[in-house]
Amino acid sequence: MPTIKRDALHAFIERQLVTVESTPVPPELQDISVQEQLTSDEVHALWFGAGIASQIGMALALDPSQFVEPWPVSAPLHAA
């Protein structure tokens, strides 16, 4: 039965959170905040949420085997 490599996942998430928290909010998002009447805290929360989702989601989509074992080896979707 597959299991989650919790230590690897937790360490990865911690590294990604440091990256997200240390990346400044881009000016484009600040501009949107004025149009949408968002507070500074709301803009930062939106930035953090987007950063967490993209950093972690991309890694899980590209290489889930780093966090799940054993990972099934499957045949290619399109046979030549």
C-alpha positions as CSV (number, residue, x, y, z in Angstrom):
1,M,0.0,0.0,0.0
2,P,1.4,3.4,-0.9
3,T,2.4,5.7,1.9
4,I,3.2,9.4,2.1
5,K,6.8,10.3,2.9
6,R,5.8,12.7,5.6
7,D,9.4,13.8,6.6
8,A,10.2,14.6,2.9
9,L,6.9,16.4,2.4
10,H,7.2,18.4,5.6
11,A,10.8,19.5,4.8
12,F,9.8,20.4,1.3
13,I,6.8,22.5,2.4
14,E,9.0,24.3,5.0
15,R,11.5,25.2,2.3
16,Q,8.7,26.5,0.0
17,L,7.1,28.5,2.8
18,V,10.4,30.3,3.4
19,T,10.6,31.1,-0.3
20,V,7.0,32.3,-0.5
21,E,7.4,34.5,2.6
22,S,10.6,36.0,1.4
23,T,9.3,36.9,-2.1
24,P,7.9,40.5,-2.3
25,V,4.5,41.1,-3.6
26,P,4.8,42.1,-7.3
27,P,3.7,45.6,-8.3
28,E,1.0,44.1,-10.6
29,L,-0.7,42.6,-7.6
30,Q,-0.5,45.9,-5.7
31,D,-2.3,47.5,-8.7
32,I,-5.0,44.9,-8.6
33,S,-5.5,45.6,-4.9
34,V,-6.4,49.2,-5.6
35,Q,-9.0,48.2,-8.2
36,E,-10.4,45.5,-6.0
37,Q,-10.2,47.6,-2.8
38,L,-8.1,45.1,-1.0
39,T,-6.3,45.9,2.2
40,S,-2.5,45.4,2.5
41,D,-3.2,42.3,4.7
42,E,-5.6,40.9,2.1
43,V,-3.0,41.4,-0.7
44,H,-0.3,39.6,1.4
45,A,-2.7,36.7,2.2
46,L,-3.6,36.4,-1.5
47,W,0.1,36.4,-2.4
48,F,1.0,33.8,0.2
49,G,-1.9,31.5,-0.8
50,A,-1.0,31.7,-4.5
51,G,2.6,31.1,-3.7
52,I,1.9,28.1,-1.6
53,A,-0.4,26.6,-4.1
54,S,1.9,27.1,-7.1
55,Q,5.1,26.0,-5.4
56,I,3.7,22.9,-3.7
57,G,1.3,22.0,-6.5
58,M,3.9,22.2,-9.2
59,A,6.3,19.9,-7.3
60,L,3.5,17.4,-6.6
61,A,2.4,17.4,-10.3
62,L,5.9,17.1,-11.7
63,D,7.4,14.5,-9.3
64,P,4.9,13.0,-6.9
65,S,7.2,10.0,-6.3
66,Q,9.4,12.2,-4.1
67,F,6.5,12.2,-1.5
68,V,4.7,8.9,-2.1
69,E,6.2,5.4,-1.9
70,P,6.1,3.1,-3.7
71,W,5.2,5.1,-6.7
72,P,3.6,2.9,-9.5
73,V,5.6,2.6,-12.7
74,S,3.1,2.8,-15.5
75,A,3.3,2.4,-19.3
76,P,3.5,5.5,-21.5
77,L,0.1,6.9,-22.3
78,H,0.9,7.0,-26.1
79,A,2.5,3.9,-27.5
80,A,4.7,4.5,-30.5
